Amino acid sequence: MSLSGKRILIGIGGGIAVYRVAELARLLKKSGAQVRCVMTKSAREFVSPLTFEALTGETVHTELFDLTSEREMGHIQLARWADAVIIAPATANLIARFAHGIADDLLSTIMQVCDKPVLLAPAMNSSMWDSAATQHNITTLEQRGLYVVGPEAGELACGESGSGRLSEPRTIMAAMLPLLEIQDLKGQRWVINAGPTAEAWDGVRLLTNRASGKLGVLLADLAVIRGAAVTLIAGPGTPATHPAIQRIDVESAAQMLTACKSAAAEADLFIATAAVSDFRFEQPHQGKLKRNDTAGMSVKMVANPDIVAEIAAMEHRPKRVIAFAAEATDHITHARIKLAKKGVDAIVANDIANMGSDRASGWWVTETEAVAINSDSKHDFARSIINHILES
Ligand SMILES: Cc1cc2nc3c(=O)[nH]c(=O)nc-3n(C[C@H](O)[C@H](O)[C@H](O)COP(=O)(O)O)c2cc1C
């Protein structure tokens, strides 16, 4: 993997795992990245800055009140210089200080200024990690959009075992890669719906479909990593999402419509990936129907609202509305019909065979173009869709 041209700032805290961060710095440098390190006072109790200077070929920064670098506002320059920041080991103390906005040394002051993606690699005794304070602080930071890798479970330096080991340097590197995505969606507000919907027949039975919600989640995750503020309206069973995504879980099409409309009123873009049930039961039963209750029963269905068409028809609609269409044949023809009927700006047409699977291919269809998207994975498919959105 080449990180040529990428600039990584490593913020090094005062934990016993500092020596393993030296290997991380070496790997990043070997991959072609320019690596600069900031060490806290405690970190320097464990390992000398010389180790990191020798490995990175760069001066290690340690002081906030440094007359030479602060003439040029060094803490601000370092924050602006980096494409991404890794904090390793992220000690309990650093995590607490970041969560509370304390800026009393070089690293914590950089973190107050930093608007780049930050990856925390925590390492500490397992009781320290499990403590209510650390868990609260880490959740706060995740909700603010910072990323976390690890800690891993295993034998700890203190002799105890449990969750608290610093992740392997290669694992930290792999977790950092997506953060180097360009921040080209900063300032945009996206609303995405995903997953199936489920319509109640009685108190326990549902009409639903095979949609997995994976593509919607991938789009939402990528958009948030690229800087957008994202709201995901998620149907039942939709996989976990990035903590910085505002996620609203719903069950029925009616609930999804309400949530989508209220979120879309403030959005720049709405993407409808959800497989919304076209029908619902006209009169769902209260409680659980028994086998005998169903003798001679006929079930009356009524049409559900067309969510994406309703969003496209809103008075203050998002600037762009993108729909998905799963078809069995004549994908482009059907997509063009839907484009006009629903009043949307683009349709991603895909094959019903892809539903619920990890396969991904389709067509980007607008009034003027129909481009095939052939991807190796749903992840690449999601990335291509975002690129088409940005280019169109
Ligand atoms: C030998 C030793 C090992 C330590 N290891 C850790 C550790 O792995 N994780 C941690 O959060 N704190 C650890 N600490 C405590 C931190 O050094 C201490 O909280 C310090 O204030 C953290 O400084 P920082 O904010 O610069 O990271 C250790 C302390 C000692 C003396």
The ligand as a Tripos MOL2 file, in Angstrom:
@<TRIPOS>MOLECULE
LIG
   31    33     1     0     0
SMALL
NO_CHARGES

@<TRIPOS>ATOM
      1 C1          4.5030    2.3840   34.1110 C.3       1 LIG1
      2 C2          3.2570    3.1170   33.7170 C.ar      1 LIG1
      3 C3          2.4730    2.6300   32.7060 C.ar      1 LIG1
      4 C4          1.3120    3.2840   32.3300 C.ar      1 LIG1
      5 N1          0.5870    2.7870   31.2890 N.ar      1 LIG1
      6 C5         -0.5710    3.4120   30.9440 C.ar      1 LIG1
      7 C6         -1.3430    2.9100   29.8660 C.ar      1 LIG1
      8 O1         -0.9990    1.9210   29.2120 O.2       1 LIG1
      9 N2         -2.4810    3.5520   29.5520 N.ar      1 LIG1
     10 C7         -2.9020    4.6600   30.2370 C.ar      1 LIG1
     11 O2         -3.9610    5.1900   29.9110 O.2       1 LIG1
     12 N3         -2.1740    5.1640   31.2370 N.ar      1 LIG1
     13 C8         -1.0210    4.5740   31.6160 C.ar      1 LIG1
     14 N4         -0.2790    5.0740   32.6380 N.ar      1 LIG1
     15 C9         -0.7260    6.3090   33.3150 C.3       1 LIG1
     16 C10        -0.3610    7.5150   32.4640 C.3       1 LIG1
     17 O3          1.0380    7.5840   32.2570 O.3       1 LIG1
     18 C11        -0.8240    8.8020   33.1390 C.3       1 LIG1
     19 O4         -2.2340    8.8250   33.2740 O.3       1 LIG1
     20 C12        -0.3700   10.0350   32.3840 C.3       1 LIG1
     21 O5         -0.8140   11.1910   33.0290 O.3       1 LIG1
     22 C13        -0.8750   10.0330   30.9470 C.3       1 LIG1
     23 O6         -0.2910   11.0920   30.2640 O.3       1 LIG1
     24 P1         -0.7680   11.5640   28.8200 P.3       1 LIG1
     25 O7         -2.0080   12.3610   29.0270 O.co2     1 LIG1
     26 O8          0.3440   12.4110   28.3160 O.co2     1 LIG1
     27 O9         -0.9770   10.3660   28.0070 O.co2     1 LIG1
     28 C14         0.9140    4.4580   33.0260 C.ar      1 LIG1
     29 C15         1.7190    4.9450   34.0520 C.ar      1 LIG1
     30 C16         2.8550    4.2800   34.4000 C.ar      1 LIG1
     31 C17         3.7030    4.8490   35.5240 C.3       1 LIG1
@<TRIPOS>BOND
     1     1     2 1
     2     2     3 ar
     3     2    30 ar
     4     3     4 ar
     5     4     5 ar
     6     4    28 ar
     7     5     6 ar
     8     6     7 ar
     9     6    13 1
    10     7     8 2
    11     7     9 ar
    12     9    10 ar
    13    10    11 2
    14    10    12 ar
    15    12    13 ar
    16    13    14 ar
    17    14    15 1
    18    14    28 ar
    19    15    16 1
    20    16    17 1
    21    16    18 1
    22    18    19 1
    23    18    20 1
    24    20    21 1
    25    20    22 1
    26    22    23 1
    27    23    24 1
    28    24    25 2
    29    24    26 1
    30    24    27 1
    31    28    29 ar
    32    29    30 ar
    33    30    31 1
@<TRIPOS>SUBSTRUCTURE
     1 LIG1         1 GROUP 0 **** ****
